[in-house]
Amino acid sequence: MQGRPAVIPICFALADDDRIVSAIDEKPKTAGPRELRRIRDIRANPSVALVVDHYYEDWEQLGWVQVRGSAAILDPGEAEHRAGAEALTIKYDQYATHDLGSRPMIEITPGSVRSWGSLSQPDP
């Protein structure tokens, strides 16, 4: 798979209004957090793309946002890491029991953003 992009679903949050963060959480993995392919890939080539889709049964409500940017690995103890862990914990109740502060985190700095379709919430 050398040089090919990897597509990995992630949980993410916006931190400081201009960064996207994703935790390397405690779910079972085959490698330690620093040996994961996504970490190795980012260190080798920090160019990334993130697609967030908005699915709805009414297809007139479909939409997506694509963010292309540069990724970095945040290590515990960095100020940006603490802010990212806080943003993720606020967004995802499940992270309240995870020790995000002791694990690396992925940070994406957007370069370009494209979107298509409806990105508003439909009326209830």
N, C-alpha and C positions, 0 to 999 in steps of 0.2 A: 504494500500500500504506500510505498515511498512516493512522496510528492502529491498524493491524491488527497482531496479534502475529506474530512470526516464529518458526518452529520450526527450530532448528539443532542437529544432533548435536554433542556436545562430548566431549572427554576431560576428566576432572576428578579432583581428589583432595581429601581432607579435610586442612585445615591447622589446626593449633592446636585441634583437636577441636570447633571451633564455626564454622568458615568453610569454604566450598567454593571452590576455585580452578580456573580453566581458562586455559590458556596461549593466547596468540595466537602460534602457532608459525611455523616457517619454511616450511611447505608452501606451494606456489605459490598466490597469490591475485591477484585482478584489481586490488585496491587496496592501498595501503600500510596497515600495521596500524592506524593511527589513523583511517583513512577507511573502515574496514569498517562495513557496515551494523549489525552487532551492537554495535559501539562507539558509533556515532551513536545507535542506539536506546536504549542504556543511559543515555547522557548526557541524552537527551530525556525518558525515563521509566525510572527505575531498578527498577520493579516487574518481577519475573521469576518464572518457574516452571521447575522442573527435574523431569523424570520419569526415574526409573531403573527399568528393568524387569528382572525375573529370569525368563528364559525357560528352559524345560526341556521335553524331549519328553513327559514324563509331566505332563499338564496339571494334575494335582493339586499340582504343585510350582510353578505359576505365581504370580507376585506382582509388586508394584510399590511404589515409594515416590515420593511427590510432595512436593517442597519448594517452597514459595512464600516469596519473600523480597525483599530489596533488593540490587541489584548495584551495584558501583562498579568503576572502572578503577584498577588499581594501576600506578603508573609505576615504572620501574627505579630502584633506589636506596632505595626505601622498605623498612623492616624487614619489613612484611607481604609485600611482593613477594619478598624473599629466601626467606622461610619457605615461600611458595607454590611457588616454583621448586624448592626442595628436595623438597617433598612430591610434586610431579609427577614429578620425576626418579627418586625412589624407587619410585613406582608404575609408571612406564612406562620400560622399558629404552631405548626408541626416543629418548627425550628426552636421553639422555646425550650425543648429538652435536649437540644444538640449543643455541643461545645464548639460553636463556630469560631470562637476566639483563638482556638489552638490549632486550627487547620488552615492551609493556604486557601486563597480565594482568587477567582478570575475576575479581572476588571476589564471592561471594554470601553474604550474611548471612541465614541462615534466619529466617523469621518463624513459619511453621506447617509442620508435617510430617504427612502422612497416608500410610497404607499399606493394602495389601490383599493377601490371599493368603499364600502360603508364602515367607518370606524366608530360610529356612535352607538350607544346602547339603544336597543329597540324599546318602544313603549311597553310597559307591563300589561 
